[in-house]
């Protein structure tokens, strides 16, 4: 018999209330600790295998697919060789480990400042948005401003996309918990579409713990992205093209590149065949996942053959798939090389895969409990979350790049510097300093329209350099401008070179 308050309610109200009561009473999603650990191990192992698999082709194929007759090899000792000879390849992983280590030490509520300090002063090499964020943080520009597009020309680049795995791997079935972590960490180095790449990847990892269908995982991840963003449109189109013909990934690749290949942020790759933008490379991850059909090797191969950042993309795709199927179900073909290195700390760190398997598992258990789940003996109960879109933010909106000049030697000299006249609403100068004394810090005074704008400080030391950004300004009024450079502390063996100068017009 219905309670009195229900009998007095209208039919629609009663139905709505019963629906609400049903959802509130929905049981938690249960799995054993062993299964949870197996999935977490799968995620870390998958991304490490995928990174090494695609490593030899990274940025060798820009704007083109890797031909079918070009073999992608995975020889014996493949991971070990990369560990020994090119440890920087694994920036996909060692950046994650930095954040895992901070969370393990300080707890799930560790501050963005702690994260920023940990990676800005870490010994490993960085590139693009990460390196510019390191430069910014070391000079007092803290997150989220360190990743904002007006402070970081690489804000749309792939960086947080390849480092967000940890956020999803410690948030099983909880995409919004992963997004909360991504909000804090991803804005250290990215903004807008660059940040969305990491939010999307983290949410797909979260879904991979509780879903068994790849398309569902991708669609669940996309629900965390605002529909008005360019990133959403790009990935949504990839899904639509897949639905039209799920047998031909090359067709989807061609359609995507015809529509979305332009990059407007990265100073190195604007108006060039290369593209390190998170939207394009996330699209290649999705192509691997969807057209790979759950096959581990095929998933990596397609993401790799799409080209561009062809180590990071198979790394992400393999990590998500291996989270879904679990470490124990990664085909044996791929495992001997992995086992050779599982106990070895990644270069520049003290943490190995075996270490992060356990630390990641411990953090996931804590995050599950923090978000309303339970851990009881061998049973883990997860309070599933319905994915919610994060806030809308877009960098470089309504801006069109135009190549202004190339190959300028000695950009700044004492007393009589270079000057450039241009028309537009912004400018980016891609270049750097050459000097045998890496302790020398050049001080380049920049003036706009006769007024001193700033003094840029940079060194040729690879670790502490800018991300090859000599100067940028996206705040100019539309019109004619004159930019002047003067090196305040010149020396004969130092040369500040501008490889490319990009002006921006209003779209």
GUKE-479255 format. One record per atom (N, C-alpha, C): z, y negated, x negated; residue in one letter. Coordinates in steps of 0.05 Angstrom, whole numbers, plus 5000, padded with zeros to 4 digits. Example, Ala and Ser with C-alpha at 12.3 -4.5 7.8 and 13.67 -1.06 7.14 Angstrom:
residues 2
515651144736A515650904754A515650664736A514250454743S514350214727S515749994742S
//
This chain:
residues 507
500050244983X500050005000X500049754982X498449554989X498249314974X500749144977X501649014955X503748824958X502948594977X505048464987X504548255007X502748034996X503047954970X501447734960X498547804958X497948074955X495148154954X494048174982X495648255002X494648275029X493948005040X495347795030X494747525039X492347405025X491447525004X489247414989X486547495001X484447344996X481847415006X480747654991X478547765002X477348004990X476447954961X475047724957X474047664930X476447624911X478447484920X480747444903X482147704895X482347884915X483548144909X481948294888X479248294892X477548434873X477748314845X477848054843X478047914818X480747984804X482847984821X485448044810X485648334799X484548524815X484548794806X482948824780X480748684778X479148694753X480748584729X482248364734X483848254713X486048444705X487448574725X489548764719X488449004704X485949084711X484749314697X484249254668X483149014663X482548934635X485048904619X487148794632X489648754617X490949024610X490449224627X491649484623X489949674606X487649574597X485749744583X487149864558X486950124553X488350244531X487150144504X488850154484X487950074457X485950284446X484250204428X482350384415X483850534393X483850794394X485450954376X483651104356X484651114331X483551284311X485751364292X485351564276X487351654257X487251474232X489451464218X489551324192X487351424173X486951684174X484951814156X482151704162X481451694188X478851594196X478551294189X480651144193X480550854186X480050824156X481550964140X481250954111X478451034103X477351244116X474751344109X472551134114X472850984136X470950774143X471250534123X473650464116X474050244097X472850324070X473450564061X472250654036X469150654038X468150734061X465250724065X464050454061X465350254073X464349984071X464249884042X466349924027X466449833999X464450003982X464350253986X462550423971X459650363977X459050324003X456250274011X455150013999X456849803999X455749553988X455449573957X457049733944X456849763915X454249913908X453850133923X451350293919X448850123924X448949973947X446649813955X445949593935X448049473924X447649263904X446249373879X447149603869X445849723846X443049813852X442649923876X440050023884X437949813884X438549573894X436649353895X436649173871X438649213853X438949033831X436448983814X434949183806X432649143789X430448973801X430448943828X428348793841X429148513850X431648433844X432748183855X430947943847X429947803867X428247573864X425747613847X424947863845X422347923832X420147903852X420747913878X418747903899X419547673918X418247453914X418947203929X416747143949X417347163974X415447113995X413447333999X413847563986X412247793990X413948043993X412948254006X414348504007X413948663981X415848833975X415449013952X413449233962X411149263948X409149453957X410149733959X408949893977X409850173981X409450333956X407450263940X406950423916X408650343892X410450153896X412450083876X414950233881X415550423863X417850593868X420450443863X422350483880X425050373876X426850603867X427650593842X428950823830X432050803832X433351033831X436251043831X436951273811X436551223785X436851443766X439751513761X440251723746X442851803738X444251573722X446851533727X448451333714X447651043721X446351023744X445250753751X447450543755X449650613768X451750423772X453150363745X453650573730X455050543704X453450363686X450850393686X449150223669X449449933676X449549873702X449849603711X452649493704X454649663708X457349583700X457449503670X455949653653X456049613625X454249373616X451949353628X449949173617X449648903632X450048913658X449748673674X451848663696X454448623688X456548623708X456348393728X454948183721X454647963740X453048033765X451648263764X450248353788X452148393811X454548463805X456448543826X458148303836X456848063836X458247833848X458647883878X457048053890X457448133917X460248253922X461248383901X463748523904X466148373891X465748283866X468048163853X469047903866X467247763880X468247533895X470047623918X469247833932X470947943953X473648023942X473648143919X476148243907X478148013902X477047783894X478747553890X480347483915X478947483938X480247413963X482147633972X481347883968X483148103975X485748083959X485448023933X487848003916X489747783925X488647553933X490247333943X491747413969X490247543987X491447624012X493647834008X493148013988X495148223983X497648103971X497447893955X499747763943X501147573962X499647413977X500847193993X500947254022X499647474031X499747544060X497247444074X497047524099X494647464115X494247174121X496347014118X496246724123X495946564098X495046694076X494546554051X492746314056X493246094042X491845844048X489045844035X487445664046X484745624034X484945514006X487045354001X487445243974X487945463954X489545663962X490045893944X487546043938X485846083959X483346213955X481546053936X481545793940X479745623924X480545623895X483145603890X484045603862X483445863848X483746083863X483346353852X480446383842X478546303858X475746353850X474646123832X475645883835X474645663819X475345693790X477545833784X478445863756X478246153747X476846323762X476446593754X474446603731X474446813715X472746823691X469846903697X469247003721X466547103725X464446883729X461846943724X459746753729X459046723758X458146493766X457446443794X454746293794X453546273817X451046143821X451045993848X449145823852X448545683877X450945563890X451445623916X453645493931X456345553918X456745793908X459245863895X459745693871X457745663854X458145503830X458545213836X457145103855X457544823862X460344783874X461244983890X463944963900X466044973878X465545153858X467345163835X467444893821X465144763817X464944503804X466544293821X466044303847X467444113865X470444143864X471344393866X474244453868X475544373841X474244423819X475444353793X475644043790X474143903807X474243613806X475643493830X477243663844X478943563865X477743553893X475243643896X474043653923X474743923935X476743933952X477844183962X476444273988X476744523996X475644624021X476944484045X475444434067X472644524071X470544344059X471344114047X469443924036X467844044013X469044233998X467644353975X465144503983X464944594008X462544734017X460844574036X461744334044X460244164063X457544094051X455544084068X452744044058X452343774044X453943574051X453643324037X454943314010X456643524004X457843553978X456743783962X455143953976X454144203964X451344253973X449344183958X446544223966X445844513972X447444693963X446944983967X448345083992X449244914010X451044994032X449745204050X447145214052X445745404069X445145664054X445845684029X445045914013X446746164021X446046384010X447046644018X449946704010X451246533995X453646603980X455846733997X456746604018X458946724033X457946974049X455446984055X454347214069X454847474052X454547454026X454847684009X457747744002X459547554009X462447584002X464247624026X463047634050X464747644074X465347924083X464448124068X464948404075X467948454079X469548344061X472448394062X473648304089X472648084100X473747974125X473348174148X470948294149X470448494170X471848754164X472048834139X473249094132X476249094136X477548864138X480348854145X480848764174X478648764190X478848684218X477448884236X478149144235X476749344251X476949294281X474549274293X474549224322X475448954330X475748774311X476948504316X475148284304X472748234316X470948044304X472047764303X473747684322X474747414321X476847384299X478247594293X480147584270X478547554244X476247694243X474447664219X473447374217X472647264240X471646984240X473746784232X476246844239X478446664230X478746664200X478446894188X478546914159X476146764147X473846814159X471346684149X471446384152X472746284172X473045994175X474445874151X476546014142X478145924120X476745954093X475646194088X474446254062X471546164060X470046204081X467146134080X466545844075X468345674084X467945384080X468645294052X469645474035X470045394007X467345333995X465245484002X462745453989X460345404007X460645444033X458345414051X459045254076X456945194091X457145044116X454745114133X454945084159X452745134177X451545414174X448945434171X447645694170X448645864147X449345744125X450545894103X453146024111X454745874125X457345984135X456746194157X454846144174X454246334196X453446614185X452046614162X451346864150X453747044145X455946924135X458447074131X459847144156X459946964175X461147024201X459847254214X457147254214X455547474226X456047734212X456047734186X456447984171X459248094176X461247914175X464048004180X464348124207X463048004227X463248114255X461748384257X459548424243X458248684244X459948894231X461248834209X463149024198X465349094218X466448894231X468548944250X467649134272X465149084282X464049254303X463449534293X462749564268X461949824257X464250034257X466749934260X469050124261X469150264289X468050134309X468550234336X465950294352X463750224340X461150274353X459650494338X457850634352X456250844339X453250784341X452550554351X449750474354X449150224338X447150244321X446550024302X445749764318X444049794338X443249554353X445649414365X447449574376X449849464388X451549304367X451749424344X453249284322X451949014316X449349004313X447948754307X448348554330X448048644354X448348464377X451148364380X453148534374X455948444375X456448234353X455248274330X455548074309X454447804317X452047814330X450647564337X452247414358X453847534373X455447394394X457447204381X458047224356X459847044343X458446784333X455846774337X454246544327X453446364350X453746104348X452945924370X449945944376X449245954401X446445994409X444645754402X445845524398X444245284392X443645264362X444645444346X444145434317X441545564310X440445474287X438045594277X438545884270X440845944259X441546214251X441346404275X442346324297X442246494321X439346554329X437746344330X434946374338X433546564319X434046544293X432646724274X433347014279X435947074281X436747354284X435947454312X436147284332X435347364359X432447444360X430747294346X427947354345X427447624331X428947684310X428647944296X429248164315X431348134331X432148344350X429948374371X428848154381X426648164401X424248304390X423448234365X421048364353X421548654348X423948734342X424649014338X424349164365X425349044386X425149164413X422149204421X420449014413X417649034420X416249264406X417049314381X415849534365X417949624345X419549824352X421649924334X420650104312X418050134309X416950314289X415750164265X415449894267X413949754246X415549514236X417149554215X418749344204X417049124191X414749204181X412949014167X411948804187X411448884211X410548694232X412748484236X415248574239X417448384243X417748204218X417448314194X417648154170X415547934170X413048004177X410947804178X411447584199X412347664222X412847474243X415147284235X417147404222X419447234214X418547034192X417047124172X416246944151X414346734159X412746794179X410846584190X412446364204X414646434216X416146244232X418446104218X419746244199X422346154189X422546134159X420446144144X420646174115X421445914100X421445694114X422045434100X425045414094X425645324070X428345264061X428444964057X430544834066X430744544063X433144454046X434844644038X437244574023X437244623993X436844873986X437144953958X435244803939X436344643921X434644473904X432644643887X433444883880X431745053863X429345163878X429745223904X427745383918X426345233941X427044973945X425544823965X422644813957X420844843977X417944823972X417045023951X418345253950X417645463931X417645733945X416345933933X416246203947X418946333950X420846273932X423446403934X425146283957X426946443967X428646353989X431246503987X433446343983X436146463982X437746364006X436446264026X437746164050X438946404066X441346354077X442746574091X441146674115X439646504129X438246594152X436146804146X434546744125X432446934118X433647204108X435647184091X436647424079X438347584099X439647454118X441047594139X438947744156X436647614161X434547734176X433647994162X433447994136X432648234121X434748444123X437248374123X439448564128X439048704155X438548544175X438248644202X435748824204X433548754191X431248924191X431849194179X433349204157X434149454145X435849614164X437749494177X439549634195X438049744219X436449574232X435049664256X432849864251X431149804233X428849984228X429650224210X431950204197X432950434182X433950664200X434550594224X435250804244X437650974237X439550874222X441851024214X441551194190X439151194178X438751344153X439551174130X441451264113X442651104092X440551014072X438951194062X436951124042X434750944054X433850994078X431750834090X432650554096X435150534104X436350264110X436350094085X437250204062X437150054037X434349994029X432550184032X429850144022X428449914037X428749904063X427449694079X428549424072X431249404070X432449144063X431649054035X431249254018X430349183991X427349103990X425749254004X422849194004X422148934018X423948824033X423548554045X423348344024X424448394000X424248203978X426448003977X425947783963X427847563959X430447663946X432747623958X435347703946X435748003951X434148163938X433848443945X435948633933X438048523921X440348683916X442548633936X442848383944X444948313963X444448423991X441848423999X441248504026X441648804030X440748984013X441449264017X444349314013X445749153997X448649183994X450049144021X449348924034X450548874060X449849084081X447249154082X446349344102X447649614098X447849704073X449049964067X452049964072X453349734066X456149714072X456849744101X455249604118X455749614147X455149904157X452950014149X452350284158X454450494149X455350464124X457250654114X460050624126X460550384136X463050344152X462850494178X460550484191X460150624216X460350934212X459051034192X458951334189X461351434172X462551264156X464751344139X463951434111X465751404092X465251484065X464451774063X465851944078X465352234076X462552314086X461152134099X458552194110X456252044095X456951904074X454751804057X453352044044X450752054045X449352294034X450052334005X450452583998X451252663971X449452553949X446852513956X444952413936X445952163923X447451993937X448251733927X451051733914X452451953915X455251953908X455851993878X454452163863X455152203835X455351953819X453351773822X453451513808X455851353816X456551363841X458951203850X461451313838X461751583838X464251703828X464651633799X462551593784X462751523755X464351253751X464251083771X465350813767X467750743786X468450923804X470450853824X473150773812X473750883789X476350823777X476250603757X473750493752X473450283732X473750003745X475449833734X475549563745X472849423742X472149263762X469749093759X470248893736X468248833722X468548633700X469648373712X471148243696X472447983702X474848023722X475448273729X477648323748X479448553737X481648603750X483348833744X483149033766X481349003784X481249173808X478749353808X479149603814X477049803816X476449853846X474450013851X473950103879X476250253890X477350433874X479750593883X482050403891X482350193876X484449993882X483949853909X481449763912X480849613936X480749793961X480050043958X480250223980X483050213993X485050233975X487850243985X488749963994X488149763978X489049493986X487749404011X485149464014X483649394038X484849544062X485549784059X486849944080X489449824089X491149754069X493749634075X493449374090X491549204082X491048954096X490048994124X488249194127X487249244154X489549334173X491349494164X493649584180X495249334188X495749164170X497348914176X495848734195X493248714192X491648544210X491548664238X491348924240X491349054266X493948994281X496249014267X498848964279X499048664286X498148494269X498248204274X496748124299X494648274305X492948214328X493448394352X495848484355X496748634379X496348924379X495449044356X495149334355X497749464345X497649724341X500049874333X499250084312X501150134295X500850354275X503350534278X502750774286X504950964293X504251234279X505651284256X505051524242X502151534233X500751744240X497951774233X496051644253X497151524274X495551414296X495451114293X493051004293X492550714292X491350634319X492550434332X491550344358X490650054355X488150004360X486949734356X486549594382X487449344384X486849184408X484149054404X482149164417X479449074413X479048784422X477348644408X476848364415X473948334424X473548174445X470948094454X469947874436X467647904423X466747704404X466347434417X467347224403X466946944413X465346784392X463646614402X462046444384X463846244370X463446214344X464846004329X463545734335X464645514324X463645254331X460845204319X459445014331X456744944322X456944744299X455644804277X455344614255X452744664241X451244454235X448644484223X448244274201X447544364177X446844184156X443844134154X443143914141X440343854136X438643834161X439943754183X438543734209X436543504208X434143544219X432143344221X431243224194X431343394173X430443304147X428143474137X426143354126X423843494115X423543434086X423543634068X423343594039X420543534030X420343384008X417743313997X418143293966X416443433952X416543423922X415743153912X417643023897X417142753887X416242753858X417542923841X416842923813X417843183800X416643253777X417443493763X417543433733X419243583718X419143583689X419843323676X421943183684X422742933671X424742993648X423942923624X425742953601X427442703598X429842743587X431642513580X431942333605X433142443626X433442293650X435142043646X437242063629X438841833624X439141773594X438841523586X439341443558X441041203558X442241133535X444040913533X442640643537X443440493556X442540223560X439840203573X438240403572X435440383583X434740653596X435840703619X435440953632X432940973648X432341203658X430041253675X430541123703X428441063717X428640963744X426441103761X426941143786X425041283804X425041123830X422741073840X422440953867X421441163886X422541153910X421641353930X422241243958X420941363977X421341294005X422441534019X424541484036X425641714051X428541664059X429841874067X432641864077X434642014059X433542144038X435242294020X433842373995X435342473976X434142563950X435942773938X434642973925X436043173909X434743203883X436243223861X435143253834X436143513823X434243693819X434843963807X434343953777X436444003762X436243993733X438944043720X439043993694X441644043681X441543913653X443643963638X443943843611X443544063591X442144003569X441944183547X443444053523X445344203512X446844103489X448244333476X447944363449X449244593435X452244583436X453344343439X456244313441X457144333470X458044563478X458644603507X461144463516X462644353498X465044193505X464243903512X461843823505X460943553511X460543523541X461743313553X461443263582X459843003585X457443033593X455642793597X456642633621X456442373619X457142193641X454742033649X453542113671X451041983679X451541793703X451241543697X451541343718X449041323735X449441333762X447241333780X447441083798X445340923800X445340693818X443140723838X443640633862X441740633884X441240343893X438740263893X438039993902X439739783890X440239813863X441639603848X444639623849X445739813864X448639843866X449540113854X451640103838X452640343826X453640533848X452640783848X453540973868X455641163858X455341263834X457341453823X456841503794X458641643781X458241743754X458442043755X456242183751X456142473751X457042583724X458742773724X459742893699X459043183698X457843273676X457043553674X456743633645X456943903642X456844023616X454844253615X453944323591X452044543589X453544813589X456144813589X457645063591X456945203618X455845453616X454845593640X457045623661X459445673652X461645733671X462445483687X462445253675X463445013688X461244803695X458744883694X456544713700X456444643730X454844453737X454144433765X452244663772X451644693797X449644903805X446844783802X446344683778X443744563771X443044333790X445044193798X444643953815X445543713799X443743543791X444443303776X445443083794X444143063817X444942853836X443642913863X445042833884X443942863911X445142643929X443742563949X444742363967X443142393994X444642464015X443442514041X444242304061X445142074051X446241864069X444641604068X442141614060X440541374056X439141294083X438941034086X437340934109X434440984104X432941034125X430141094122X428640854111X427240884088X425840664076X425440704046X424740484033X424140484004X426740463988X426940623967X429340613950X428640633921X430440533904X430140543875X432740673864X432340883849X434641023837X434440993807X436740923794X436740883765X438941053752X438441143728X440241323714X440841193686X443441213678X444141113652X446341303640X445841423618X447741593605X449741423590X452241443598X454341273587X455341363560X455041613554X456041723528X453941893515X451741773506X449441923495X450042043468X448542253462X448542373435X445742493431X444842493406X442042563400X441342853407X443343033407X442643313412X443043393442X443443193458X443743243487X441243143502X440343303521X438043233537X438543303566X438543103583X438843143611X436043163623X435443393635X432743453645X432743473675X430843353687X430343383716X427943563720X428443813729X426244003732X424643933757X426043853778X424643793803X426243573817X424843383829X426143173846X424943193874X426643233893X425843273921X426743023937X424942903951X425642693970X425542803998X427042684016X427242784044X426242564063X424542644081X423542474103X424942554128X425042364147X426142424173X424142604188X425142814200X423443014213X422242894238X
//
